Amino acid sequence: MRSWRSSGDQGGPAGRRRGPALVTGGQPGAGQRPEIRRLTQDDDLAPVLDLARRSFGPFGAEAAAARLADTRESVADGRHLGAFDGGRLIAAAKYFDMVQWWHGRRLPMAGVAGVTVAPEARGQGAGRALMTALAGQIAARGYPLSALYPATAAVYRAVGYELAGAQYQASVPARSLRSLLPPDVAAAGRPDSRAGLRRAGPADAAEISAVIGRVHEAARDCGPADFDLGTSARMLDDEHLFCYLAADGFLAYRWQGGNSEVLVYCATAGSAATARALWSVVASHSSMAGTVRAFCGPADPVSWLTREPDVSLARHEPWMLRGRPRRRGRPGSGRGARRRVHRDGVHARLLLSRRQGDTPVHLAAPGPGGR
Ligand SMILES: CC(C)(COP(=O)(O)OP(=O)(O)OC[C@H]1O[C@@H](n2cnc3c(N)ncnc32)[C@H](O)[C@@H]1OP(=O)(O)O)[C@@H](O)C(=O)NCCC(=O)NCCS
């Protein structure tokens, strides 16, 4: 899971408290009791990449280097747990230090990612024990929210995560974007159709984060998420990702399938003029690309820009959310504790959905990741 996103929050909500070096895992099944602890800079990180390859499929040298950089960062920051059986790494999981907007309010959020158990160790409780330990650490560090994209739900439900929203993807024939509908009378009058767009890169991570934050705050958005600045800068440092920044908007996209498609990760705009300017850049690729796909919210204005109703929107990937349990205990340390944490997770979901009303919850872009 890659994204360009950033946030102005360099530290976790409770700072960089480390706590004990050894994290006690829950009670795994089938008599297996892996030792669960934070990975340290003294650990060999090659087995972490090996677990990822065996769990998520092949990735090339470039992706391996990006994963290793992310892993070094999460290990250095105490955000990466490993489960060891006789000194051998059999499972790992981490979280990104992220933020998520709820009704325009920016909240610290731990984005769980890289949950991997070695194939030969699966189905014996290691995944649940690891997630129990990780959720405990996230709560101990003070994050009010944690989110992830689940490949499977049971292991996350068991520790209090519940489905709360989805990432959506719009798909539109590129030729439909070629002549965007002209601005209506009310929106006209802004002469600069480019809205002051400029190319952006890793050095702009902080400004991009600030611009995106202002847009989500003004729109009172629910669900979009953003990474910390270091992660963002690494993601922006990609020659295949093309980014443009305006005073109230940000665009990030890449080619996909050779040059047959354009994949838009983010086209966030705070005004009609900027939305038009961002989509004009995307539309300029219609001579090459057949299809434009874009991660966006269900209420994204892109469908208003085409003459014909050519924009189709699909629920791309659901995500799960866990609120911080109100009662502190040792999550997962016993049957009662598990029930309590789970109930509190569901409570958080109900509370959020009541507050949301009819507001569609979405992640405007790849955010928290289970992978
Ligand atoms: C998914 C994964 C992390 C689960 O780890 P695990 O050690 O096998 O899980 P556990 O033995 O602790 O089982 C925990 C629960 O998840 C369920 N579960 C485990 N693997 C499952 C699967 N592939 N499909 C559906 N449910 C599954 C178990 O039945 C159990 O449910 P229960 O408590 O209701 O009995 C592991 O199988 C894995 O690494 N898979 C490949 C990578 C992946 O998909 N990672 C998750 C990315 S979001």
The ligand as an SDF file (V2000), in Angstrom:
LIG
                    3D

 48 50  0  0  0  0  0  0  0  0999 V2000
   -4.7510  -13.3740    8.1240 C   0  0  0  0  0  0  0  0  0  0  0  0
   -3.6410  -13.8740    9.0660 C   0  0  0  0  0  0  0  0  0  0  0  0
   -2.8480  -12.6670    9.5690 C   0  0  0  0  0  0  0  0  0  0  0  0
   -4.3060  -14.5530   10.2550 C   0  0  0  0  0  0  0  0  0  0  0  0
   -3.3250  -15.0390   11.1290 O   0  0  0  0  0  0  0  0  0  0  0  0
   -3.4980  -16.4720   11.8390 P   0  0  0  0  0  0  0  0  0  0  0  0
   -2.3910  -16.6560   12.8060 O   0  0  0  0  0  0  0  0  0  0  0  0
   -3.6350  -17.5040   10.7940 O   0  0  0  0  0  0  0  0  0  0  0  0
   -4.8960  -16.2530   12.5880 O   0  0  0  0  0  0  0  0  0  0  0  0
   -5.3850  -16.9050   13.9550 P   0  0  0  0  0  0  0  0  0  0  0  0
   -4.9860  -18.3510   13.9880 O   0  0  0  0  0  0  0  0  0  0  0  0
   -4.9170  -16.0700   15.1000 O   0  0  0  0  0  0  0  0  0  0  0  0
   -6.9550  -16.7950   13.7920 O   0  0  0  0  0  0  0  0  0  0  0  0
   -7.6830  -15.6550   14.2540 C   0  0  0  0  0  0  0  0  0  0  0  0
   -9.0560  -15.6810   13.6430 C   0  0  0  0  0  0  0  0  0  0  0  0
   -8.9810  -15.3930   12.2530 O   0  0  0  0  0  0  0  0  0  0  0  0
   -9.5860  -16.4470   11.4870 C   0  0  0  0  0  0  0  0  0  0  0  0
   -8.8050  -16.5710   10.2550 N   0  0  0  0  0  0  0  0  0  0  0  0
   -7.4840  -16.7830   10.1600 C   0  0  0  0  0  0  0  0  0  0  0  0
   -7.1140  -16.8350    8.8770 N   0  0  0  0  0  0  0  0  0  0  0  0
   -8.2430  -16.6550    8.1520 C   0  0  0  0  0  0  0  0  0  0  0  0
   -8.5260  -16.6060    6.7610 C   0  0  0  0  0  0  0  0  0  0  0  0
   -7.5430  -16.7670    5.8390 N   0  0  0  0  0  0  0  0  0  0  0  0
   -9.7930  -16.3980    6.3700 N   0  0  0  0  0  0  0  0  0  0  0  0
  -10.7850  -16.2350    7.2830 C   0  0  0  0  0  0  0  0  0  0  0  0
  -10.5720  -16.2690    8.6240 N   0  0  0  0  0  0  0  0  0  0  0  0
   -9.3140  -16.4800    9.0380 C   0  0  0  0  0  0  0  0  0  0  0  0
   -9.5070  -17.6520   12.3690 C   0  0  0  0  0  0  0  0  0  0  0  0
  -10.4770  -18.6200   12.0340 O   0  0  0  0  0  0  0  0  0  0  0  0
   -9.7270  -17.0650   13.7320 C   0  0  0  0  0  0  0  0  0  0  0  0
  -11.1080  -16.8050   13.8940 O   0  0  0  0  0  0  0  0  0  0  0  0
  -11.8730  -17.2490   15.2260 P   0  0  0  0  0  0  0  0  0  0  0  0
  -11.1740  -16.5220   16.3440 O   0  0  0  0  0  0  0  0  0  0  0  0
  -13.2660  -16.8190   15.0000 O   0  0  0  0  0  0  0  0  0  0  0  0
  -11.6870  -18.7190   15.3130 O   0  0  0  0  0  0  0  0  0  0  0  0
   -2.7000  -14.8660    8.3670 C   0  0  0  0  0  0  0  0  0  0  0  0
   -3.4520  -15.9430    7.8660 O   0  0  0  0  0  0  0  0  0  0  0  0
   -1.8870  -14.2820    7.2180 C   0  0  0  0  0  0  0  0  0  0  0  0
   -0.7850  -13.8130    7.4390 O   0  0  0  0  0  0  0  0  0  0  0  0
   -2.4280  -14.3160    5.9860 N   0  0  0  0  0  0  0  0  0  0  0  0
   -1.7530  -13.8110    4.7840 C   0  0  0  0  0  0  0  0  0  0  0  0
   -1.5360  -12.3040    4.8140 C   0  0  0  0  0  0  0  0  0  0  0  0
   -2.8140  -11.5460    5.1440 C   0  0  0  0  0  0  0  0  0  0  0  0
   -3.8630  -11.7870    4.5770 O   0  0  0  0  0  0  0  0  0  0  0  0
   -2.6560  -10.5980    6.0910 N   0  0  0  0  0  0  0  0  0  0  0  0
   -3.7500   -9.7780    6.5350 C   0  0  0  0  0  0  0  0  0  0  0  0
   -3.7540   -8.5020    5.7840 C   0  0  0  0  0  0  0  0  0  0  0  0
   -5.1040   -7.4690    6.2490 S   0  0  0  0  0  0  0  0  0  0  0  0
  1  2  1  0
  2  3  1  0
  2  4  1  0
  2 36  1  0
  4  5  1  0
  5  6  1  0
  6  7  2  0
  6  8  1  0
  6  9  1  0
  9 10  1  0
 10 11  2  0
 10 12  1  0
 10 13  1  0
 13 14  1  0
 14 15  1  0
 15 16  1  0
 15 30  1  0
 16 17  1  0
 17 18  1  0
 17 28  1  0
 18 19  1  0
 18 27  1  0
 19 20  2  0
 20 21  1  0
 21 22  1  0
 21 27  2  0
 22 23  1  0
 22 24  2  0
 24 25  1  0
 25 26  2  0
 26 27  1  0
 28 29  1  0
 28 30  1  0
 30 31  1  0
 31 32  1  0
 32 33  2  0
 32 34  1  0
 32 35  1  0
 36 37  1  0
 36 38  1  0
 38 39  2  0
 38 40  1  0
 40 41  1  0
 41 42  1  0
 42 43  1  0
 43 44  2  0
 43 45  1  0
 45 46  1  0
 46 47  1  0
 47 48  1  0
M  END
$$$$
